[in-house]
């Protein structure tokens, strides 16, 4: 036993000596800076999109924000977000690993409650919480899926390495997907699918598995589209797809939002028409929902190509920073969490900007940190909080796992290759 302790001490010292600034535990300030830069810019953009000249046209930025109900609420969300981040960063790393399932099951219950709620525009996805406010559990479950899949994928060398493991992982992913589909919230389901696939990829899933999933997804999409066409479905989702394929033909219905969004973005030119402009397309509500799902059109009009490029660059830096942090995180559980959060943001960014400029069909997916919405904002901040927790505790997480690994390695016969100290 004393020999094992000495061996563990020498090997742990060797690992610690190889730790550098890229792998050390720390509170990642660059990630926080990018996050709050986007969040504060979002408040400003919401105020622009909801600008009402009747309340004044020569006001300070603060007054423009206070005159907008949506911008005011988004400010409240921003001011409360440090509490969310602080709580998640303070949660002990191993407690998060063990008890993450409680969050998942709790959100599943909320999903079922939302399913029984009153439908809004054919979607039963919101739970009233009083004073005209609602929450959307379909946003929260994305975090639950990330925590559960990270825990499952970290427990095996390869995901889907047995029938039991495959059923378990499919259940984690499939149950919330089916409930959310029953609610009519297809956009959130698409994000869940991207999270699942990206986490599978980074969990070293077999290439045949990834290819099979991709083929089945393509078959399912085209099969569903073909069925709706043949059956003569009047579903608004089919109308969205058809209007995406030919918006001019549906310019008075499904294509209206796409065409007007493109017009608003194009009208901004290189540097935009400016902010809080009376008679602008944003001020006239020319683009429906331009303070939520279509806020990128308001950005394009106000700030032009330069502003749009700046927003895309900020998102690129956000994703790149998370990839960098994940790459230098040794603990597989933590690494999977970061990749899952990164996948969630990637899906939202690509789909939202894509549908706004007419490159992708319209779905109800907001732009992270910028679009108005409390549930999505809380979910995004929770994702950032999880990433910060992993990075803050990643060295200790490696040390926690190390005794088990060293013990397993110590039982090997002489002459066999020793197991790597760094978790894969």
C-alpha positions as CSV (number, residue, x, y, z in Angstrom):
1,X,0.0,0.0,0.0
2,X,2.8,2.4,0.8
3,X,4.4,1.5,-2.5
4,X,1.2,2.4,-4.3
5,X,1.0,5.7,-2.5
6,X,4.6,6.6,-3.5
7,X,3.8,5.6,-7.0
8,X,0.7,7.7,-7.1
9,X,2.6,10.7,-5.7
10,X,5.4,10.4,-8.3
11,X,2.9,10.0,-11.2
12,X,0.6,12.8,-10.0
13,X,3.6,15.1,-9.6
14,X,4.6,14.2,-13.2
15,X,1.2,15.2,-14.5
16,X,1.1,18.4,-12.5
17,X,4.5,19.3,-13.9
18,X,3.2,19.0,-17.5
19,X,0.3,21.3,-16.7
20,X,0.7,24.7,-18.3
21,X,-1.4,27.8,-18.8
22,X,-3.6,26.1,-21.3
23,X,-4.6,23.2,-19.1
24,X,-4.7,24.9,-15.7
25,X,-7.9,25.5,-13.7
26,X,-9.1,29.1,-13.9
27,X,-12.1,31.3,-14.3
28,X,-12.1,32.0,-18.0
29,X,-12.4,35.8,-18.4
30,X,-12.3,35.8,-22.2
31,X,-15.4,33.6,-22.4
32,X,-17.2,35.9,-19.9
33,X,-16.2,39.1,-21.8
34,X,-17.5,37.7,-25.1
35,X,-20.7,36.5,-23.4
36,X,-21.6,39.8,-21.8
37,X,-20.6,41.8,-24.9
38,X,-23.2,39.9,-26.8
39,X,-25.8,40.1,-24.0
40,X,-25.4,43.9,-23.7
41,X,-25.5,44.4,-27.4
42,X,-28.6,42.3,-27.4
43,X,-30.4,44.7,-25.0
44,X,-29.4,47.6,-27.3
45,X,-30.7,45.8,-30.4
46,X,-34.0,44.9,-28.8
47,X,-34.5,48.5,-27.9
48,X,-33.8,49.4,-31.5
49,X,-36.2,46.8,-32.8
50,X,-39.0,48.0,-30.5
51,X,-38.3,51.7,-30.8
52,X,-41.5,53.8,-30.5
53,X,-41.1,57.5,-31.7
54,X,-44.2,58.5,-29.8
55,X,-42.2,58.2,-26.5
56,X,-39.5,60.5,-27.7
57,X,-36.9,60.7,-30.5
58,X,-34.0,62.5,-28.8
59,X,-33.4,60.4,-25.7
60,X,-30.4,58.7,-24.1
61,X,-29.8,55.0,-24.8
62,X,-30.9,54.2,-21.2
63,X,-34.2,56.0,-21.8
64,X,-34.7,54.2,-25.1
65,X,-34.2,50.9,-23.2
66,X,-36.5,51.9,-20.4
67,X,-39.2,52.9,-22.9
68,X,-39.2,49.4,-24.4
69,X,-40.9,46.7,-22.3
70,X,-38.9,43.9,-24.0
71,X,-35.5,45.7,-23.7
72,X,-36.3,46.4,-20.0
73,X,-37.0,42.8,-19.3
74,X,-33.9,41.7,-21.1
75,X,-31.9,44.1,-18.9
76,X,-33.4,42.4,-15.9
77,X,-32.3,39.0,-17.3
78,X,-28.8,40.4,-17.8
79,X,-28.6,41.8,-14.3
80,X,-29.8,38.5,-12.8
81,X,-27.5,36.4,-14.9
82,X,-24.4,36.7,-12.5
83,X,-26.5,34.8,-10.0
84,X,-27.0,32.0,-12.4
85,X,-23.3,31.9,-13.4
86,X,-22.2,32.2,-9.7
87,X,-24.4,29.3,-8.6
88,X,-23.4,27.0,-11.4
89,X,-19.7,27.8,-11.0
90,X,-20.0,27.2,-7.2
91,X,-21.6,23.7,-7.6
92,X,-19.0,21.1,-6.7
93,X,-17.8,19.4,-9.9
94,X,-18.4,15.8,-8.6
95,X,-21.9,16.8,-7.3
96,X,-22.7,18.1,-10.8
97,X,-21.6,14.8,-12.3
98,X,-23.6,12.7,-9.8
99,X,-26.8,14.8,-9.4
100,X,-27.1,16.2,-13.0
101,X,-29.8,13.5,-13.6
102,X,-32.1,15.3,-11.1
103,X,-32.1,18.4,-13.3
104,X,-32.8,16.2,-16.3
105,X,-35.8,14.4,-14.7
106,X,-37.1,17.6,-13.2
107,X,-37.2,19.3,-16.6
108,X,-38.9,16.3,-18.2
109,X,-41.7,16.8,-15.7
110,X,-41.9,20.5,-16.8
111,X,-42.0,19.4,-20.4
112,X,-45.1,17.2,-19.6
113,X,-46.7,20.1,-17.8
114,X,-46.1,22.3,-20.8
115,X,-47.6,19.7,-23.1
116,X,-50.9,20.0,-21.1
117,X,-50.8,23.9,-21.3
118,X,-52.8,26.0,-23.7
119,X,-51.4,26.1,-27.2
120,X,-50.1,29.3,-28.7
121,X,-50.0,29.3,-32.6
122,X,-50.3,25.5,-32.5
123,X,-47.5,25.0,-30.0
124,X,-48.0,23.9,-26.4
125,X,-44.5,24.8,-25.1
126,X,-45.0,27.4,-22.4
127,X,-46.0,27.2,-18.7
128,X,-47.6,30.4,-17.3
129,X,-45.9,31.5,-14.1
130,X,-48.0,34.6,-13.3
131,X,-48.2,38.3,-14.2
132,X,-48.2,37.4,-17.9
133,X,-44.9,35.7,-17.8
134,X,-44.1,32.1,-19.1
135,X,-41.3,29.7,-19.1
136,X,-40.4,27.3,-22.0
137,X,-39.0,24.0,-20.6
138,X,-38.0,22.9,-24.2
139,X,-35.1,25.4,-23.8
140,X,-34.0,24.0,-20.4
141,X,-34.0,20.4,-21.5
142,X,-31.1,21.1,-23.8
143,X,-28.9,21.5,-20.7
144,X,-30.4,18.4,-19.2
145,X,-29.5,16.3,-22.3
146,X,-26.0,17.7,-22.3
147,X,-25.4,16.7,-18.6
148,X,-26.8,13.2,-19.1
149,X,-25.1,12.4,-22.3
150,X,-21.8,13.8,-21.0
151,X,-22.1,11.5,-18.0
152,X,-23.0,8.5,-20.1
153,X,-20.3,9.0,-22.8
154,X,-17.6,9.6,-20.2
155,X,-18.3,6.2,-18.6
156,X,-17.3,4.2,-21.7
157,X,-14.5,4.3,-24.2
158,X,-17.0,4.2,-27.1
159,X,-20.7,5.2,-27.0
160,X,-23.2,2.6,-28.2
161,X,-20.6,-0.1,-27.3
162,X,-23.4,-2.4,-26.2
163,X,-27.2,-2.9,-26.7
164,X,-27.9,-1.7,-23.2
165,X,-25.7,1.4,-23.6
166,X,-27.4,2.2,-26.9
167,X,-30.9,1.9,-25.5
168,X,-29.9,4.1,-22.5
169,X,-28.4,6.9,-24.7
170,X,-31.3,6.8,-27.1
171,X,-33.7,7.0,-24.2
172,X,-31.9,10.1,-22.8
173,X,-32.1,11.8,-26.2
174,X,-35.4,10.3,-27.4
175,X,-37.8,10.9,-24.5
176,X,-37.5,14.7,-24.5
177,X,-37.4,14.8,-28.3
178,X,-40.8,13.0,-28.5
179,X,-42.4,15.1,-25.8
180,X,-41.1,18.3,-27.5
181,X,-42.4,17.1,-30.9
182,X,-45.8,16.4,-29.3
183,X,-45.7,20.1,-28.2
184,X,-45.2,21.2,-31.8
185,X,-41.8,22.8,-31.0
186,X,-39.7,21.5,-34.0
187,X,-37.0,24.1,-33.7
188,X,-35.9,22.9,-30.3
189,X,-35.8,19.3,-31.5
190,X,-33.4,20.3,-34.3
191,X,-31.1,21.8,-31.7
192,X,-31.3,18.6,-29.6
193,X,-30.4,16.5,-32.6
194,X,-27.3,18.7,-33.3
195,X,-26.2,18.4,-29.6
196,X,-26.6,14.6,-29.7
197,X,-24.7,14.2,-33.0
198,X,-21.9,16.5,-32.1
199,X,-21.4,14.9,-28.7
200,X,-21.4,11.5,-30.3
201,X,-18.7,12.7,-32.7
202,X,-16.4,14.0,-30.0
203,X,-17.1,11.0,-27.8
204,X,-15.2,8.9,-30.5
205,X,-18.3,7.2,-31.8
206,X,-17.6,4.7,-34.6
207,X,-17.7,6.2,-38.1
208,X,-20.3,3.7,-39.2
209,X,-22.6,4.9,-36.4
210,X,-22.3,8.5,-37.3
211,X,-22.8,7.8,-41.0
212,X,-25.9,5.6,-40.2
213,X,-27.4,8.4,-38.1
214,X,-26.8,10.9,-40.9
215,X,-28.4,8.7,-43.5
216,X,-31.5,7.9,-41.3
217,X,-31.9,11.6,-40.6
218,X,-31.9,12.5,-44.3
219,X,-34.4,9.7,-45.1
220,X,-36.7,10.9,-42.2
221,X,-36.6,14.5,-43.4
222,X,-37.4,13.7,-47.0
223,X,-39.9,11.0,-46.1
224,X,-41.8,13.4,-43.8
225,X,-41.7,16.2,-46.5
226,X,-42.9,13.7,-49.1
227,X,-45.7,12.4,-46.9
228,X,-47.0,16.0,-46.2
229,X,-46.9,16.8,-49.9
230,X,-48.8,13.6,-50.9
231,X,-51.3,13.8,-48.1
232,X,-52.2,17.5,-49.0
233,X,-51.3,18.6,-45.5
234,X,-52.0,22.2,-44.6
235,X,-49.5,22.3,-41.8
236,X,-47.8,25.6,-41.2
237,X,-44.5,23.7,-41.1
238,X,-45.0,22.5,-44.7
239,X,-45.9,26.1,-45.7
240,X,-42.6,27.2,-44.1
241,X,-40.6,24.7,-46.2
242,X,-42.5,25.6,-49.4
243,X,-42.0,29.3,-48.8
244,X,-38.3,28.7,-48.2
245,X,-38.0,26.9,-51.5
246,X,-40.0,29.6,-53.4
247,X,-40.7,32.7,-51.1
248,X,-42.0,34.8,-54.0
249,X,-44.8,32.4,-54.6
250,X,-45.9,32.7,-51.0
251,X,-45.0,36.4,-50.4
252,X,-48.4,37.1,-48.8
253,X,-48.1,34.2,-46.4
254,X,-45.2,32.0,-45.5
255,X,-42.7,33.9,-47.6
256,X,-43.6,37.3,-46.2
257,X,-41.2,37.2,-43.2
258,X,-38.3,35.9,-45.3
259,X,-38.6,38.5,-48.0
260,X,-39.1,41.4,-45.6
261,X,-36.1,40.2,-43.5
262,X,-33.9,40.1,-46.6
263,X,-35.1,43.6,-47.6
264,X,-34.4,45.0,-44.1
265,X,-30.9,43.5,-44.0
266,X,-30.2,44.7,-47.6
267,X,-31.4,48.2,-46.8
268,X,-28.6,48.6,-44.2
269,X,-26.0,48.5,-46.9
270,X,-22.4,48.6,-45.8
271,X,-22.6,50.5,-42.5
272,X,-26.4,50.6,-41.8
273,X,-28.9,53.4,-41.6
274,X,-28.3,54.1,-37.9
275,X,-30.2,53.4,-34.7
276,X,-33.6,54.6,-33.5
277,X,-34.6,56.0,-36.9
278,X,-38.2,57.1,-37.3
279,X,-39.7,55.4,-40.3
280,X,-37.2,52.6,-40.5
281,X,-38.4,49.1,-41.3
282,X,-37.7,48.1,-37.7
283,X,-39.7,51.0,-36.3
284,X,-42.6,50.2,-38.6
285,X,-42.6,46.5,-37.6
286,X,-42.0,45.6,-41.2
287,X,-40.4,42.3,-40.1
288,X,-42.6,40.4,-37.7
289,X,-40.8,39.2,-34.5
290,X,-37.8,41.4,-35.2
291,X,-37.0,41.7,-31.5
292,X,-37.0,37.9,-31.0
293,X,-36.3,35.3,-33.7
294,X,-35.7,37.8,-36.5
295,X,-33.5,40.3,-34.6
296,X,-30.7,39.8,-37.0
297,X,-32.7,41.7,-39.6
298,X,-32.9,44.7,-37.2
299,X,-29.1,44.4,-36.8
300,X,-28.6,44.3,-40.6
301,X,-30.7,47.4,-41.1
302,X,-29.2,49.4,-38.3
303,X,-25.5,48.4,-38.6
304,X,-25.3,47.1,-42.1
305,X,-22.8,44.5,-43.4
306,X,-20.2,45.7,-40.9
307,X,-22.5,45.1,-37.9
308,X,-23.6,41.7,-39.2
309,X,-20.0,40.7,-39.8
310,X,-19.1,41.9,-36.3
311,X,-21.8,39.8,-34.7
312,X,-20.8,36.7,-36.7
313,X,-17.2,37.3,-35.7
314,X,-18.2,37.5,-32.0
315,X,-20.1,34.2,-32.2
316,X,-17.1,32.6,-34.0
317,X,-14.8,33.7,-31.2
318,X,-17.3,32.3,-28.6
319,X,-17.4,28.9,-30.3
320,X,-13.6,28.9,-30.9
321,X,-13.0,29.7,-27.2
322,X,-15.2,26.8,-26.1
323,X,-13.4,24.5,-28.5
324,X,-10.1,25.6,-27.2
325,X,-11.2,25.1,-23.6
326,X,-12.5,21.6,-24.4
327,X,-9.4,20.6,-26.2
328,X,-7.2,21.3,-23.2
329,X,-9.6,19.6,-20.7
330,X,-8.4,16.2,-19.8
331,X,-11.5,14.9,-18.0
332,X,-13.8,13.4,-20.5
333,X,-17.0,14.3,-18.6
334,X,-16.1,18.0,-18.5
335,X,-14.9,17.9,-22.1
336,X,-18.2,16.4,-23.3
337,X,-20.1,19.2,-21.4
338,X,-18.2,21.9,-23.2
339,X,-18.7,20.2,-26.6
340,X,-22.4,19.9,-25.9
341,X,-22.8,23.5,-25.0
342,X,-20.8,24.5,-28.0
343,X,-23.1,22.4,-30.2
344,X,-26.1,24.1,-28.7
345,X,-24.9,27.5,-29.5
346,X,-23.7,26.5,-33.0
347,X,-27.1,25.1,-33.9
348,X,-28.9,28.3,-32.7
349,X,-26.5,30.6,-34.5
350,X,-26.5,28.9,-37.8
351,X,-30.2,28.2,-38.0
352,X,-31.2,31.7,-36.8
353,X,-28.9,33.7,-39.1
354,X,-29.6,31.2,-41.9
355,X,-33.4,31.6,-41.7
356,X,-33.1,35.4,-41.4
357,X,-31.2,35.7,-44.7
358,X,-33.2,33.0,-46.4
359,X,-30.7,30.2,-46.5
360,X,-32.6,27.9,-44.2
361,X,-36.3,27.3,-43.5
362,X,-37.9,29.4,-40.7
363,X,-38.0,27.8,-37.2
364,X,-38.6,29.4,-33.9
365,X,-35.0,29.4,-32.8
366,X,-33.7,32.6,-31.2
367,X,-30.2,34.2,-31.6
368,X,-28.2,33.4,-28.4
369,X,-27.9,36.3,-26.0
370,X,-29.3,38.8,-28.5
371,X,-32.9,37.7,-29.2
372,X,-35.5,38.6,-26.5
373,X,-36.6,35.7,-24.3
374,X,-36.1,34.8,-20.7
375,X,-36.0,31.0,-21.0
376,X,-33.5,31.0,-23.8
377,X,-31.3,33.6,-22.1
378,X,-31.3,31.6,-18.9
379,X,-30.4,28.4,-20.8
380,X,-27.6,30.2,-22.6
381,X,-26.2,31.5,-19.3
382,X,-26.5,28.1,-17.7
383,X,-24.5,26.7,-20.6
384,X,-21.8,29.2,-20.1
385,X,-21.9,28.5,-16.3
386,X,-21.3,24.8,-16.9
387,X,-18.3,25.6,-19.2
388,X,-16.9,27.9,-16.5
389,X,-17.4,25.2,-13.8
390,X,-15.6,22.6,-15.9
391,X,-12.6,24.9,-16.6
392,X,-12.4,26.0,-13.0
393,X,-12.3,22.5,-11.7
394,X,-10.7,20.5,-14.5
395,X,-7.3,20.0,-12.8
396,X,-9.1,18.8,-9.6
397,X,-11.3,16.6,-11.8
398,X,-8.2,14.9,-13.2
399,X,-6.8,14.4,-9.8
400,X,-10.1,12.9,-8.5
401,X,-10.1,10.4,-11.3
402,X,-6.4,9.6,-11.1
403,X,-6.3,7.2,-8.1
404,X,-8.8,4.8,-9.8
405,X,-6.8,4.9,-13.0
406,X,-3.5,4.4,-11.3
407,X,-4.9,1.5,-9.3
408,X,-6.2,-0.1,-12.5
409,X,-2.9,0.5,-14.1
410,X,-1.0,-0.9,-11.1
411,X,-2.7,-4.3,-11.4
412,X,-1.4,-4.8,-14.9
413,X,1.3,-7.5,-15.4
414,X,4.8,-6.4,-15.9
415,X,5.8,-5.9,-19.5
416,X,2.4,-4.6,-20.6
417,X,2.0,-1.0,-21.6
418,X,0.9,1.2,-18.8
419,X,-2.4,3.1,-19.1
420,X,-2.2,6.7,-19.9
421,X,-2.6,9.1,-17.0
422,X,-4.6,11.6,-19.0
423,X,-8.2,10.5,-19.4
424,X,-9.3,10.2,-23.0
